[in-house]
Amino acid sequence: MAIYLRDGLCCAYCGHAVEEDERLTIDHIRPASRQGQNAPTNLVTCCGHCNSARGNRPLRTWCRAVAGYTGQDATEIERRVRRLSRRALPRDEAREQIARRA
């Protein structure tokens, strides 16, 4: 929950948001298959389409692919992903959200 909240409830790559009925997942910036860890600094919110399409491609390669179908700048996508991953997790807000769901 904290990763989703930190990332604004939208895909770090293409920008699709939960408000657009997007199914969100968590993605490893450095893929687990390439020794990527489960640390918050290696995780970002990702839509189902981007997550399944990415596979285990390196971040820079994937950002170029996303830029091709979204019209965004690949370098800016990569910067956004890295910036999001360094933000502090809103742990208290996540706990509150989870408590309300119980």
VOTOR-489950 format. One line per 5 residues: number of its first residue (from 0); their letters; for each residue x, y, z of N, C-alpha, C. Coordinates in steps of 0.05 Angstrom, whole numbers. Atoms other than C-alpha are relative to their C-alpha. Layout:
% residues N
NUM	a	X,Y,Z,X,Y,Z,X,Y,Z  ...
//
This chain:
% residues 102
0	maiyl	17,-24,0,0,0,0,17,25,0  -17,-24,-3,56,49,18,13,7,-27  -12,-5,26,89,41,-51,-21,14,-18  21,-12,17,23,57,-86,-5,29,8  5,-27,-9,11,118,-43,24,18,-6
5	rdglc	-24,-15,6,83,142,-51,0,9,-30  -1,-5,29,75,138,-127,-25,13,-11  24,-15,9,8,174,-129,-21,-17,-13  21,18,11,-34,113,-147,-1,0,-30  -1,1,29,-10,114,-219,26,-14,-8
10	caycg	-23,15,11,39,76,-263,23,19,-3  -24,-16,2,109,104,-257,10,3,-29  -9,-1,28,121,89,-331,-18,15,-18  18,-12,19,60,108,-371,-19,21,12  16,-20,-14,22,149,-319,-29,-7,3
15	havee	28,7,-5,-44,111,-321,-6,-3,29  6,-1,-29,-80,119,-255,-23,-18,7  22,17,-11,-127,80,-211,-27,13,-7  25,-13,7,-180,133,-226,-9,-6,-28  6,8,27,-177,110,-298,-7,-30,-2
20	derlt	6,29,-2,-198,40,-275,24,-17,-7  -24,16,5,-126,17,-283,6,-19,22  -8,20,-20,-105,-46,-247,30,4,5  -27,-6,-7,-41,-28,-211,14,-24,13  -17,21,-12,16,-75,-192,25,13,10
25	idhir	-27,-10,-9,86,-68,-164,20,-12,-19  -20,9,18,146,-72,-210,28,5,12  -27,-4,-8,220,-80,-195,15,17,-21  -16,-17,18,263,-25,-225,22,-17,-12  -19,21,9,320,-75,-229,-14,-26,4
30	pasrq	16,24,-2,283,-139,-245,12,-21,19  -8,21,-19,285,-195,-194,18,-21,-14  -15,19,15,312,-240,-248,29,9,-6  -26,-12,4,372,-193,-252,11,8,27  -9,-4,-28,385,-195,-176,-12,25,12
35	gqnap	14,-23,-12,337,-137,-162,-12,-8,27  10,5,-27,317,-133,-89,-29,10,3  27,-9,-6,249,-122,-57,-1,25,17  -2,-25,-15,272,-58,-24,-18,21,-13  18,-21,11,224,2,-31,14,17,-22
40	tnlvt	-15,-16,20,279,38,-71,3,-14,-26  -1,16,25,275,-17,-124,-28,-7,-10  27,7,7,199,-19,-128,-15,26,-8  18,-22,8,149,26,-165,-27,-11,-7  27,7,9,75,25,-180,1,-2,-30
45	ccghc	-1,5,29,62,-2,-249,-28,-11,-8  25,10,10,-1,-15,-290,5,-29,-10  -2,27,10,-15,-86,-311,12,-3,-27  -11,1,28,0,-71,-384,30,3,0  -29,-6,-1,68,-41,-370,15,-23,13
50	nsarg	-14,21,-15,86,-96,-320,3,-25,-17  -2,24,16,70,-153,-367,16,4,-25  -15,-6,24,100,-119,-428,30,3,5  -29,-5,-6,166,-102,-393,16,-25,1  -16,24,-4,188,-171,-376,23,6,18
55	nrplr	-23,-6,-17,259,-166,-349,19,19,-14  -17,-19,14,284,-112,-395,12,21,19  -12,-21,-16,332,-61,-365,-17,25,0  17,-24,-2,300,4,-342,3,18,-24  -4,-19,22,331,48,-396,-13,-11,-26
60	twcra	12,13,24,310,-1,-452,-31,2,2  28,-1,-3,240,-5,-423,-11,28,-3  10,-28,2,233,71,-417,-1,9,-29  2,-6,28,249,77,-491,-24,-13,-13  24,13,11,194,27,-507,-25,15,8
65	vagyt	23,-14,-10,144,64,-463,-3,27,-15  1,-26,15,163,130,-497,-11,-4,-28  11,6,27,147,98,-564,-30,-2,-1  29,3,2,75,84,-546,-15,21,16  13,-21,-15,61,143,-499,6,28,-11
70	gqdat	-8,-26,10,97,199,-536,15,17,21  -15,-14,-21,134,218,-472,30,-3,-7  -29,1,3,209,230,-469,12,-23,17  -11,23,-15,247,166,-449,17,8,23  -18,-9,-22,298,204,-407,-17,10,23
75	eierr	17,-11,-21,242,239,-369,-14,-23,14  13,23,-13,207,173,-356,19,-13,20  -20,12,-18,271,144,-327,5,18,24  -4,-18,-23,282,206,-284,-23,-1,19  24,1,-17,211,203,-258,0,-26,17
80	vrrls	0,26,-14,218,129,-240,21,1,23  -21,-2,-20,284,142,-203,-7,19,22  8,-19,-20,256,203,-168,-22,-12,19  21,13,-16,194,165,-145,12,-20,20  -11,21,-17,235,108,-118,16,10,24
85	rralp	-15,-12,-22,275,155,-74,-17,15,20  17,-14,-18,215,188,-42,-6,-17,25  7,13,-25,198,171,30,-27,-14,-2  26,15,0,144,119,40,-19,12,20  20,-11,-19,80,146,72,-11,-23,17
90	rdear	8,23,-16,78,89,122,-24,4,18  23,-6,-17,30,123,170,-26,1,-16  24,-1,17,-20,138,115,-8,-27,-10  6,27,9,-14,67,89,-13,-16,23  12,14,-23,-29,39,159,-29,9,4
95	eqiar	28,-10,-3,-90,84,164,-18,-11,-21  17,11,22,-116,62,96,-6,-30,5  5,29,-5,-107,-11,115,-19,-4,23  17,2,-23,-140,-1,182,-29,6,-7  27,-6,9,-201,30,148,-13,-22,-16
100	ra	11,22,17,-208,-30,102,-8,-24,18  5,23,-17,-209,-79,160,-28,0,12
//
